Amino acid sequence: MTNKLISIVVPAYNEQEVITHFHERLAAVMNEMANYRWEVVYVNDGSKDDTLKILHGLRDADEHVAVLNLSRNFGKEIALTAGLDHSSGDAIVVIDADLQDPPELIPTLVERWEEGADVAYAKRKKRDGESAFKKATAHIFYRFMAKIGDVVLPEDTGDFRLLNRKALDALNSVRERHRFMKGLFAWIGFHQVAVEYDRDPRFAGVTKWNYWKLWNLALEGFTSFTTMPLKLATYIGVLTAFGSFVYGLYMIITTLINGNDVAGYPSLVVIVLFLGGIQLMSIGVIGEYLGRIFNETKKRPLYFTNEWVPSRENITISE
């Protein structure tokens, strides 16, 4: 038996159909790892079903369970941050409760950590149970971010990963409000290695990520780790101005040669609408960044804790 503690952080929002099954599989895996102590920090992110009640039941039955109940729903990225803040392990594993990411992969992640990796992230070889459209858009997103982003995101990689204490302390020092965790995991650097696996379909319940939320998450990634949209708006403005100048010269020349018969109303409307659209798009891009600056300057806490019940395993060790 070593003295190393592994903390598993699991955000949960309306997961009453799956959370018990998840814990059974997780506990079976971790209990097999007899050389390590372990705890699992479940973060209830304002669930409206019986998730919190089930989590308290799990803690009553298992000394390894800790329950962190947030004051309301803050979103997965903030819930994940709250769980990491309350983790005391030498290594910390982040995993979702829907069983798409198998707990059985955790021993392999721990092996990579023991071999010297600061971060071991799970890379998907297959994504069963997801639509072709979602797979295609995810494929485009990761590769697009690799082209324009200031940080290269590992392709086909979600939040499922292990971080050692050094990497976690670095991550926890970053307190920005608009948190794109996949980007932050990559941004901190350190020695990171991939572990490939096949992703399973969701075990039960329904996904909380519709396409609108995924689009907003992608916007967080774009605006958090690149200023390319601002540069793109500038480039489009320059090209549009240049095109307008060329078109103006053309109109002057044709008027001098052929005269002006007061035609061209449709083309005038098209040009005005086109330029108006470009201007509104550019203002929108600026607004996205300005809104994020506004939120950051308020310096509100990332979350509020309604209840924190540490694991009995961790309390015993602390004493």
C-alpha positions in Angstrom: 0.0 0.0 0.0 1.4 3.4 -1.0 0.4 6.7 0.5 -0.6 8.2 -2.8 -4.2 9.4 -3.1 -6.1 9.5 -6.3 -9.1 11.9 -6.5 -11.8 11.4 -9.2 -13.8 14.4 -10.0 -17.3 13.8 -11.5 -19.6 16.7 -12.4 -23.3 15.7 -12.2 -26.4 17.5 -13.5 -29.7 15.5 -13.6 -27.9 12.1 -13.7 -30.3 10.1 -11.4 -30.6 7.4 -14.1 -26.9 6.6 -14.4 -25.1 7.8 -11.3 -25.5 4.6 -9.3 -24.3 2.4 -12.1 -21.4 4.7 -12.7 -20.3 4.5 -9.1 -20.6 0.7 -9.1 -18.2 0.5 -12.0 -15.9 3.1 -10.7 -15.7 1.5 -7.2 -15.0 -1.9 -8.7 -12.1 -0.5 -10.7 -10.6 1.6 -7.9 -10.9 -1.2 -5.3 -8.8 -3.4 -7.6 -6.0 -0.8 -7.4 -5.0 -1.9 -3.9 -1.7 0.1 -4.0 -3.5 3.4 -3.9 -5.9 5.3 -1.7 -8.8 7.0 -3.5 -11.8 9.3 -3.2 -14.4 10.4 -5.7 -15.7 14.0 -5.5 -19.2 14.2 -7.0 -20.2 17.8 -7.9 -23.9 18.3 -7.9 -24.4 21.2 -10.4 -27.9 22.4 -9.4 -29.7 19.1 -10.4 -33.4 19.3 -10.4 -34.0 15.5 -10.0 -32.9 13.1 -7.3 -29.2 13.3 -8.1 -28.2 14.9 -4.8 -30.3 12.5 -2.8 -28.6 9.6 -4.5 -25.1 11.1 -4.0 -25.7 11.4 -0.3 -26.9 7.8 -0.2 -23.7 6.8 -2.0 -21.6 8.6 0.6 -23.4 6.9 3.5 -22.6 3.6 1.9 -19.0 4.2 0.7 -16.3 6.0 2.7 -14.6 7.0 -0.5 -17.4 9.4 -1.6 -17.3 13.1 -1.2 -20.3 15.3 -2.2 -20.0 19.0 -3.3 -23.3 20.7 -3.8 -23.2 24.0 -5.6 -25.8 26.7 -4.8 -27.2 26.6 -8.4 -26.4 25.3 -11.9 -23.2 27.0 -13.0 -22.5 24.9 -16.0 -20.2 21.9 -16.5 -17.0 24.0 -16.9 -17.5 25.7 -13.5 -18.7 22.6 -11.8 -15.5 20.8 -13.0 -13.5 23.7 -11.6 -15.2 23.4 -8.2 -14.5 19.7 -8.1 -10.8 20.3 -8.9 -10.6 23.0 -6.2 -11.9 20.5 -3.6 -9.6 17.6 -4.6 -6.7 16.7 -2.4 -5.2 13.8 -4.4 -1.6 13.3 -5.6 -3.3 12.6 -9.0 -6.7 13.8 -10.1 -8.9 12.1 -12.7 -11.7 14.0 -14.5 -14.5 11.9 -15.9 -18.2 12.3 -16.8 -20.9 10.3 -15.1 -22.7 9.1 -18.3 -20.3 6.1 -18.8 -19.3 7.1 -22.3 -15.8 7.4 -20.8 -15.1 4.0 -19.2 -13.7 4.0 -15.6 -11.8 0.9 -16.6 -9.3 3.1 -18.4 -8.2 4.8 -15.2 -5.5 2.2 -14.3 -3.9 2.9 -17.7 -4.0 6.6 -17.0 -2.4 6.0 -13.6 0.3 3.9 -15.3 1.2 6.7 -17.6 1.4 9.1 -14.6 3.7 6.7 -12.7 5.9 6.5 -15.9 6.5 10.3 -15.7 3.5 12.0 -17.4 2.2 15.1 -15.8 -1.1 14.8 -17.7 -2.5 11.6 -19.3 -5.5 12.4 -21.5 -7.9 9.9 -23.1 -8.1 10.1 -26.9 -11.1 8.7 -28.7 -10.6 6.2 -31.5 -14.4 5.7 -31.9 -17.4 7.7 -30.8 -20.3 5.2 -30.7 -23.9 6.5 -30.1 -23.3 9.9 -31.6 -24.8 11.3 -34.8 -22.7 11.7 -37.9 -23.3 15.5 -37.8 -21.9 15.7 -34.3 -18.9 13.7 -35.2 -18.3 15.8 -38.3 -18.6 19.1 -36.4 -16.3 17.9 -33.6 -13.8 16.8 -36.2 -13.9 20.2 -37.9 -13.7 22.1 -34.6 -10.5 20.4 -33.3 -8.7 20.8 -36.6 -9.9 24.4 -37.0 -8.7 25.3 -33.5 -5.3 23.7 -34.4 -5.0 26.1 -37.3 -6.1 29.4 -35.7 -5.7 28.8 -32.0 -2.8 30.0 -29.8 -2.8 26.5 -28.1 -3.0 23.2 -30.0 -5.8 21.1 -28.6 -5.3 17.3 -28.7 -7.6 16.0 -31.4 -10.7 13.9 -30.5 -10.1 14.5 -26.8 -12.6 15.5 -24.2 -12.3 16.2 -20.4 -11.4 12.6 -19.5 -7.9 12.7 -18.2 -5.5 12.5 -15.3 -3.4 15.4 -13.9 -0.7 15.2 -11.3 -0.7 17.6 -8.4 1.8 20.0 -10.1 -0.4 20.3 -13.2 -3.5 20.7 -11.1 -2.0 23.5 -9.0 -1.0 25.3 -12.2 -4.6 24.9 -13.6 -6.2 26.0 -10.4 -4.2 29.2 -10.4 -6.1 30.2 -13.6 -9.3 31.9 -12.4 -10.8 33.3 -15.6 -14.6 33.3 -15.6 -15.1 32.2 -19.2 -13.6 28.7 -18.9 -13.0 26.4 -21.8 -11.5 23.5 -19.9 -10.2 21.6 -22.9 -8.2 24.6 -23.8 -6.9 25.3 -20.3 -5.8 21.6 -19.9 -3.6 22.1 -23.0 -2.6 25.7 -22.2 -0.8 24.8 -18.9 1.7 22.6 -20.8 3.8 20.1 -18.9 4.5 16.6 -20.1 1.2 15.3 -21.6 0.6 11.8 -23.2 -2.4 10.3 -25.0 -4.1 7.0 -24.1 -6.5 5.8 -26.9 -9.8 4.2 -26.2 -13.2 3.5 -27.8 -16.0 5.8 -26.5 -19.2 4.0 -25.6 -22.8 5.3 -26.1 -24.4 7.0 -23.1 -25.5 4.4 -20.6 -28.8 6.1 -19.6 -30.5 9.4 -19.5 -30.2 12.1 -22.1 -27.3 14.4 -23.0 -27.3 17.9 -21.6 -25.4 19.2 -24.6 -27.7 20.3 -27.4 -26.3 21.9 -30.6 -26.9 25.4 -29.3 -24.8 24.7 -26.1 -22.1 23.1 -28.2 -22.0 26.1 -30.5 -21.6 28.4 -27.5 -18.9 26.2 -26.1 -17.1 26.4 -29.4 -17.4 30.2 -29.2 -15.8 30.1 -25.8 -12.9 28.1 -27.3 -12.4 30.5 -30.2 -12.6 33.7 -28.1 -10.5 32.3 -25.1 -7.5 31.1 -27.1 -7.3 33.2 -30.3 -7.9 36.7 -31.5 -8.2 35.4 -35.1 -12.0 36.4 -35.4 -11.0 40.0 -34.7 -8.2 39.9 -37.3 -10.6 38.2 -39.7 -13.1 41.1 -39.3 -10.3 43.5 -40.0 -9.2 41.6 -43.1 -12.8 41.4 -44.4 -13.2 45.2 -43.8 -10.0 46.0 -45.7 -11.0 43.7 -48.6 -14.5 45.2 -48.7 -13.2 48.8 -48.7 -10.8 47.9 -51.5 -13.6 46.3 -53.5 -15.8 49.3 -52.9 -12.9 51.6 -54.2 -12.5 49.5 -57.3 -16.2 49.5 -57.9 -16.3 53.2 -57.5 -13.6 53.7 -60.1 -15.5 51.4 -62.4 -18.7 53.5 -62.0 -16.9 56.8 -62.6 -15.3 55.4 -65.8 -18.5 54.0 -67.1 -20.4 57.2 -66.3 -17.8 59.3 -68.2 -17.9 57.0 -71.2 -21.6 56.0 -71.4 -23.3 58.7 -69.3 -25.7 58.0 -66.4 -29.2 56.8 -67.1 -30.1 56.6 -63.4 -30.3 52.8 -63.5 -28.8 50.5 -60.9 -31.2 50.7 -58.0 -31.2 46.9 -57.4 -27.4 46.8 -57.4 -27.3 49.8 -55.0 -29.6 48.0 -52.5 -27.5 44.8 -52.7 -24.3 46.8 -52.1 -25.8 48.6 -49.1 -27.1 45.4 -47.6 -23.8 43.7 -48.1 -21.8 46.4 -46.5 -24.3 46.6 -43.7 -24.0 42.9 -43.1 -20.2 43.1 -43.0 -20.4 46.0 -40.5 -22.9 44.1 -38.2 -20.8 41.0 -38.3 -17.7 42.9 -37.4 -19.5 44.6 -34.5 -20.8 41.2 -33.4 -17.3 39.8 -33.2 -16.1 42.8 -31.3 -19.1 42.5 -29.0 -18.2 38.8 -28.2 -14.8 39.9 -26.9 -16.1 43.0 -25.2 -18.7 41.0 -23.4 -16.1 38.6 -22.1 -13.9 41.5 -20.9 -17.0 43.0 -19.1 -17.6 39.7 -17.3 -14.0 39.3 -16.3 -13.7 42.8 -14.9 -16.6 42.2 -12.4 -14.4 39.6 -10.7 -17.3 37.7 -9.3 -16.6 34.3 -7.6 -16.7 31.4 -10.1 -19.3 29.5 -7.9 -20.8 29.3 -4.5 -20.9 26.1 -2.4 -24.1 25.1 -0.7 -22.7 22.0 0.9 -19.3 20.3 1.1 -19.1 16.8 2.6 -15.6 15.3 2.3 -15.1 11.6 2.0 -14.6 9.7 5.3 -11.5 8.2 3.7 -10.0 11.7 3.4 -11.1 12.8 6.8 -9.5 9.7 8.4 -6.2 10.4 6.6 -6.3 14.0 7.6 -6.8 13.2 11.2 
